[in-house]
């Protein structure tokens, strides 16, 4: 008898969806860079709705989870599922925490971040190790002054909710019938519209702090996109686009996230309605077109692959660079025009850091972890 190594192989990726995740990640970088000049006023910010990229990520994740795992539970344990998800996501969580700690250490106190100078090295190291677990930090451990539950790397808040969604799916919602899941998605849609119409500033911003209000906002932002994406995967409602599906979807994403704030200070409900429309209808449309389309041409294929590969590393490592840029803007009062060369530098630096992290760290670590924890020896 000969020993044979087997494990649950990954299914083919939806190339266009991978590429669209990268497009949205690049828009997040631009949103955060322009946010540094907005002074907390989203009414006039350029790339005004860039934060909705997070909600789009949730829908992509729900769709992909359904595609990748719904038909595997007859031969896959809970332990195997969680191992696969941790191997896919957690190495870059650790890298993001380390990068955040390094940039924090070399950053000086500023108008934006007055608490940095009061943080001893031992506390910084402790926060870095804590950040590697992705567990949220209470407000009393806020060392930056922004009330973030991951103060060394703010965007980790969305990974925190992503983990929660994966746990809910594996323990409970994978067993839901299509009708039961549709009811859950409908209720989540109602909650999304309600939040859009009752939010103090008429937007979906929030979820990054360990307070009741912020946790509520985070769950509202998670539930419809993630489980709506899961339902979309189960229903198989795909829009077949024969040509240029990636480019059409990318254009929709860029335009949707760049729309100026609607309604001004007098009619916040208009902006809330727009954001609800994007989340409830435009996101499923984009995912359906992306999943139903095909990449044609070597150039489009290469672009989709590159963007898909670096999308997650970009999202999880770019913000420490943005912290530095934001501090510079706060200290100097630089205008957008003054900051353009530095914005380009940060943008290129974020993409470069993501690519290097991917090739030299994330991919080798995930390969090793897969060989170590997912492969099993089976006698034939």
JOVENNOR-V337847 format. One record per residue. N is the residue number from 1. RES is the residue in one letter. SS is DSSP state (helix for helix, strand for strand, loop for the rest). PSI is psi as a letter, one per 40 degrees, with the letter a starting at -180 (* if undefined). Layout:
BEGIN
[[N,RES,SS,PSI] [N,RES,SS,PSI]]
END
This chain:
BEGIN
[[1,X,loop,h] [2,X,loop,h] [3,X,strand,h] [4,X,strand,h] [5,X,strand,h] [6,X,strand,i] [7,X,loop,i] [8,X,loop,h] [9,X,loop,i] [10,X,loop,i] [11,X,loop,i] [12,X,loop,i] [13,X,loop,i] [14,X,loop,h] [15,X,helix,d] [16,X,helix,d] [17,X,helix,d] [18,X,helix,d] [19,X,helix,d] [20,X,helix,d] [21,X,helix,d] [22,X,helix,d] [23,X,helix,d] [24,X,helix,d] [25,X,helix,d] [26,X,helix,d] [27,X,helix,d] [28,X,helix,d] [29,X,helix,d] [30,X,helix,d] [31,X,helix,d] [32,X,helix,d] [33,X,helix,d] [34,X,helix,d] [35,X,helix,d] [36,X,helix,d] [37,X,helix,e] [38,X,helix,e] [39,X,loop,f] [40,X,loop,e] [41,X,loop,g] [42,X,loop,e] [43,X,loop,d] [44,X,loop,e] [45,X,loop,i] [46,X,loop,i] [47,X,loop,f] [48,X,loop,d] [49,X,loop,f] [50,X,loop,d] [51,X,loop,e] [52,X,helix,e] [53,X,helix,d] [54,X,helix,d] [55,X,helix,d] [56,X,helix,d] [57,X,helix,d] [58,X,helix,d] [59,X,helix,d] [60,X,helix,d] [61,X,helix,d] [62,X,helix,d] [63,X,helix,d] [64,X,helix,d] [65,X,helix,d] [66,X,helix,d] [67,X,helix,d] [68,X,helix,d] [69,X,helix,e] [70,X,loop,d] [71,X,loop,e] [72,X,loop,e] [73,X,loop,e] [74,X,loop,e] [75,X,loop,e] [76,X,loop,h] [77,X,loop,i] [78,X,helix,d] [79,X,helix,d] [80,X,helix,d] [81,X,helix,d] [82,X,helix,d] [83,X,helix,d] [84,X,helix,d] [85,X,helix,d] [86,X,helix,d] [87,X,helix,d] [88,X,helix,d] [89,X,helix,d] [90,X,helix,d] [91,X,helix,d] [92,X,helix,d] [93,X,helix,d] [94,X,helix,d] [95,X,helix,d] [96,X,helix,d] [97,X,helix,d] [98,X,helix,d] [99,X,helix,d] [100,X,helix,d] [101,X,helix,d] [102,X,helix,d] [103,X,helix,d] [104,X,helix,d] [105,X,helix,d] [106,X,helix,e] [107,X,loop,i] [108,X,loop,i] [109,X,loop,i] [110,X,loop,i] [111,X,loop,d] [112,X,loop,d] [113,X,loop,g] [114,X,loop,e] [115,X,loop,e] [116,X,helix,d] [117,X,helix,e] [118,X,helix,e] [119,X,loop,h] [120,X,loop,i] [121,X,helix,d] [122,X,helix,d] [123,X,helix,d] [124,X,helix,d] [125,X,helix,d] [126,X,helix,d] [127,X,helix,d] [128,X,helix,d] [129,X,helix,d] [130,X,helix,d] [131,X,helix,d] [132,X,loop,d] [133,X,loop,e] [134,X,loop,e] [135,X,loop,i] [136,X,loop,i] [137,X,loop,h] [138,X,loop,i] [139,X,helix,d] [140,X,helix,e] [141,X,helix,e] [142,X,loop,h] [143,X,loop,e] [144,X,loop,d] [145,X,loop,e] [146,X,loop,e] [147,X,loop,f] [148,X,loop,i] [149,X,loop,e] [150,X,loop,g] [151,X,loop,e] [152,X,loop,d] [153,X,loop,g] [154,X,loop,d] [155,X,loop,e] [156,X,helix,e] [157,X,helix,d] [158,X,helix,d] [159,X,helix,d] [160,X,helix,d] [161,X,helix,d] [162,X,helix,d] [163,X,helix,d] [164,X,helix,d] [165,X,helix,d] [166,X,helix,d] [167,X,helix,d] [168,X,helix,d] [169,X,helix,d] [170,X,helix,d] [171,X,helix,d] [172,X,loop,d] [173,X,helix,e] [174,X,helix,d] [175,X,helix,e] [176,X,loop,h] [177,X,loop,i] [178,X,helix,d] [179,X,helix,d] [180,X,helix,d] [181,X,helix,d] [182,X,helix,d] [183,X,helix,d] [184,X,helix,d] [185,X,helix,d] [186,X,helix,d] [187,X,helix,d] [188,X,helix,d] [189,X,helix,d] [190,X,helix,d] [191,X,helix,d] [192,X,helix,d] [193,X,helix,d] [194,X,helix,d] [195,X,helix,d] [196,X,helix,d] [197,X,helix,e] [198,X,helix,e] [199,X,loop,i] [200,X,loop,d] [201,X,loop,e] [202,X,loop,f] [203,X,loop,i] [204,X,loop,e] [205,X,loop,h] [206,X,loop,i] [207,X,loop,e] [208,X,loop,e] [209,X,loop,i] [210,X,loop,g] [211,X,loop,i] [212,X,helix,d] [213,X,helix,d] [214,X,helix,d] [215,X,helix,d] [216,X,helix,d] [217,X,helix,d] [218,X,helix,d] [219,X,helix,d] [220,X,helix,d] [221,X,helix,d] [222,X,helix,d] [223,X,helix,d] [224,X,helix,d] [225,X,helix,d] [226,X,helix,d] [227,X,helix,d] [228,X,helix,d] [229,X,helix,d] [230,X,helix,d] [231,X,helix,d] [232,X,helix,d] [233,X,helix,d] [234,X,helix,d] [235,X,helix,d] [236,X,loop,f] [237,X,loop,g] [238,X,loop,h] [239,X,loop,h] [240,X,loop,h] [241,X,loop,h] [242,X,loop,d] [243,X,loop,i] [244,X,loop,f] [245,X,helix,d] [246,X,helix,d] [247,X,helix,d] [248,X,helix,d] [249,X,helix,d] [250,X,helix,d] [251,X,helix,d] [252,X,helix,d] [253,X,helix,d] [254,X,helix,d] [255,X,helix,d] [256,X,helix,d] [257,X,helix,e] [258,X,helix,e] [259,X,loop,h] [260,X,loop,i] [261,X,loop,h] [262,X,loop,i] [263,X,loop,e] [264,X,loop,a] [265,X,loop,e] [266,X,loop,d] [267,X,loop,g] [268,X,helix,d] [269,X,helix,d] [270,X,helix,d] [271,X,helix,d] [272,X,helix,d] [273,X,helix,d] [274,X,helix,d] [275,X,helix,d] [276,X,helix,d] [277,X,helix,d] [278,X,helix,d] [279,X,helix,d] [280,X,helix,d] [281,X,helix,d] [282,X,helix,d] [283,X,helix,d] [284,X,helix,d] [285,X,helix,d] [286,X,helix,d] [287,X,helix,d] [288,X,helix,d] [289,X,helix,d] [290,X,helix,d] [291,X,helix,d] [292,X,helix,e] [293,X,loop,i] [294,X,loop,i] [295,X,loop,h] [296,X,loop,h] [297,X,loop,i] [298,X,helix,d] [299,X,helix,d] [300,X,helix,d] [301,X,helix,d] [302,X,helix,d] [303,X,helix,d] [304,X,helix,d] [305,X,helix,d] [306,X,helix,d] [307,X,helix,d] [308,X,helix,d] [309,X,helix,d] [310,X,helix,e] [311,X,helix,d] [312,X,helix,d] [313,X,helix,d] [314,X,helix,d] [315,X,helix,d] [316,X,helix,e] [317,X,helix,e] [318,X,loop,d] [319,X,helix,d] [320,X,helix,d] [321,X,helix,d] [322,X,helix,d] [323,X,helix,d] [324,X,helix,d] [325,X,helix,d] [326,X,helix,d] [327,X,helix,d] [328,X,helix,d] [329,X,helix,d] [330,X,helix,d] [331,X,helix,d] [332,X,helix,e] [333,X,loop,f] [334,X,loop,i] [335,X,loop,i] [336,X,helix,d] [337,X,helix,d] [338,X,helix,d] [339,X,helix,e] [340,X,helix,d] [341,X,helix,d] [342,X,helix,d] [343,X,helix,d] [344,X,helix,d] [345,X,helix,d] [346,X,helix,d] [347,X,helix,d] [348,X,helix,d] [349,X,helix,d] [350,X,helix,d] [351,X,helix,d] [352,X,helix,d] [353,X,helix,d] [354,X,helix,d] [355,X,helix,d] [356,X,helix,d] [357,X,helix,d] [358,X,helix,d] [359,X,helix,d] [360,X,helix,e] [361,X,helix,c] [362,X,helix,d] [363,X,helix,d] [364,X,helix,d] [365,X,helix,d] [366,X,helix,d] [367,X,helix,d] [368,X,helix,d] [369,X,helix,d] [370,X,helix,d] [371,X,helix,d] [372,X,helix,d] [373,X,helix,e] [374,X,loop,d] [375,X,loop,i] [376,X,strand,i] [377,X,strand,h] [378,X,strand,h] [379,X,strand,h] [380,X,loop,*]]
END
